[in-house]
Amino acid sequence: MPLEFLKRKSGESVPSDEAEQSSPSIPGMPEEVVAQEYILKLYYAGKSSEGVRMKAGPRALQELPGMLVGMAKSEIETVEPLPIEFGQATPVISRPSEAMQWINAHHVHSPITRHALVVLESIDAIDLAFDTFVCSLLDGEVDTSGYPEYNAVVGGVASHWDETTGDMIVRAVVGWGGRGVRGDTDRIGARLLGGLLTNILANQFAMGITPTERPVPAAGRGGLVCAHCGFASAHERAFYCPKCGMRLLRG
Ligand SMILES: [Zn+2]
């Protein structure tokens, strides 16, 4: 009878016969608890194409925004790789230190770009330790505050430097999501991904699809400083500066 103490004021004694029969008799206690249910289903999804190798080296960075021309339905924004002081940035508000880094790194961007970063970082489709991300609204509407609706498709191209050759590798990336899901968004996303990949392959420096895998960021201190642009990389494996694509000097 673990609830017995609830019935008793301190110092009050309970007759033994009453104690034996009293456990089911708490006033108003139903046989089963009627629970009010609360639930929020967040749905984030995205797609990433294979990578396309570009032969122009660091000069190819300027080509990225042009790959969205004809598909962008908002301003085209470029998000550069994050320096080491933002190495823990994560769009998760219950982790205040990581969230503050994320906000400090991204508050300058548009609502569309921030939404795209939340979706694509949450599902690991991009990693700003080494990716440069060029982004726009691609399909659908924004709300009155300028944030994409759950079925709007955002994205563009993401690039990183191949650790073996130093070539820039560009892939198409799209994403969508929020408090809802619609059946045709996946098909629209696939069509947009194809359009972006076509644009990447049509670029003057494109050499074709490459099987190169994305770099795996090492957990660690990072901290190589680029002698060319001063960028302090949070990406320990980087041979090439994630920001400007020039060779990093070790030691
Ligand atoms: Zn650099």
Residues whose N, C-alpha, C, O or C-beta is under 5 A from the ligand:
A	BS01	ZN	C226 H228 C229 G230 F231 C241 K243 C244 G245
